[in-house]
Amino acid sequence: MSNATDTQIFRVYIRATPDAIWEAITSPEWTEQYGYKGRTEYELRAGGSVVGHATKEMIDFGAPAIMVKGEVLEADAPKKLVHTFHAQFNPETIAEPGVIVTYLIEPEDAGGLTKLTVVNDANGSPITMGFLAGSPGQLSDGGGGYPFIISDLKTLLETGKSLQD
Amino acid sequence: MSNEDTDDDLVFKALSDPSRRLLLDRLFEQDGRTLVNLEAELPHLTRFGVMKHLKVLEEADLVITEKVGREKLHYLNPVPIRLLHDRWIDKYTERRVSALVDLKHQLEKQA
C-alpha cells in the first residue's frame, strides 16, 4: 500500500473532449506543443515503452537526448493512462525506480468540461517526485513541474496557443 | 465549474482568509493529511471551523480529498494557483515591463 505522503494529486478542468485531452497527452506531435515541449512517444499497451526526448534547447545546455524512460502499465483510451516515469537527467533520479504517473480523464455532466487528474505515486522515488511537483518559487522557468505542464495543456487546448508562444 | 470567472472568484475567495492560507501552507509542507492532523495545526479553531475552511478550499479545487483505507486524506492541488498566476499575474507584470521599455524609448526619443 502506498504511503499517503508519497502521493501528489494535480487536477484541472479543461473545456475539451476526453478524446482531445487523450490525444494531447499521448501523441508525440501534441507533446511538443506545451509544457517543456519535449517529444514523448508512448506505446499505448501494457508493457509498452515511454520515451521522452529532450528538446534542442535542452541538449544545448547539456541535457541527455532521452530525458525520460518508462513503461506503460495501463492504457485505456480516452479514460486512463498509467506509466512509470524514470527521469534520466540526474544521477539521483536514474538510481531511483521511477514514479508511477496516472492520468484520469473524466467528462463532467455539464458545461463541456472534462476533469483531468494526474496522480503521482512516489514508488520509492522521492527525488523524481520533487522534480514532478515543481518549485513554486520558479514558476516562470524550468521549475514548473506538473502544475506548469497541465496549466499549459489547458491553455493550448482551449485557446490553440501555448502560454509560452 | 462552468465559468472561468466563477472559478477565479472561488480561488480568490478561498485564498482571502489567513486560516485557509495556513492550511495550504501546511499541506505544502506535508501533503495527504487527515482532518485530525490539520486540526492540530490550527488550535485556535474548532473542528467545525477547520472543516468549514477545508470545504471552501475543496470548492475552489485547491484541496482534493481521497479515501485511503478508513482515512480521508487532504491533498494540496496547486494547479488553480498556477492558472491564476498565468492569467492575472503574468499579464500585469509583462505589461509593466513593456510599459517601462516604452517609457525608456519615449525618453530616448526626447533626449
HADDOCK unambig.tbl for C-alpha pairs under 7 A between the chains (distance, minus, plus):
assign (segid A and resid 4 and name CA) (segid B and resid 32 and name CA) 5.43 0.50 0.50
assign (segid A and resid 5 and name CA) (segid B and resid 30 and name CA) 6.87 0.50 0.50
assign (segid A and resid 5 and name CA) (segid B and resid 31 and name CA) 5.66 0.50 0.50
assign (segid A and resid 5 and name CA) (segid B and resid 32 and name CA) 5.57 0.50 0.50
assign (segid A and resid 9 and name CA) (segid B and resid 75 and name CA) 6.68 0.50 0.50
assign (segid A and resid 9 and name CA) (segid B and resid 77 and name CA) 6.22 0.50 0.50
assign (segid A and resid 10 and name CA) (segid B and resid 77 and name CA) 5.24 0.50 0.50
assign (segid A and resid 10 and name CA) (segid B and resid 78 and name CA) 7.00 0.50 0.50
assign (segid A and resid 10 and name CA) (segid B and resid 79 and name CA) 6.40 0.50 0.50
assign (segid A and resid 11 and name CA) (segid B and resid 77 and name CA) 6.50 0.50 0.50
assign (segid A and resid 11 and name CA) (segid B and resid 79 and name CA) 6.50 0.50 0.50
assign (segid A and resid 12 and name CA) (segid B and resid 79 and name CA) 6.60 0.50 0.50
assign (segid A and resid 111 and name CA) (segid B and resid 2 and name CA) 5.39 0.50 0.50
assign (segid A and resid 147 and name CA) (segid B and resid 78 and name CA) 6.45 0.50 0.50
assign (segid A and resid 147 and name CA) (segid B and resid 79 and name CA) 5.00 0.50 0.50
assign (segid A and resid 147 and name CA) (segid B and resid 82 and name CA) 6.47 0.50 0.50
assign (segid A and resid 148 and name CA) (segid B and resid 82 and name CA) 6.92 0.50 0.50
assign (segid A and resid 151 and name CA) (segid B and resid 79 and name CA) 6.71 0.50 0.50
assign (segid A and resid 151 and name CA) (segid B and resid 82 and name CA) 6.91 0.50 0.50
assign (segid A and resid 151 and name CA) (segid B and resid 83 and name CA) 6.11 0.50 0.50
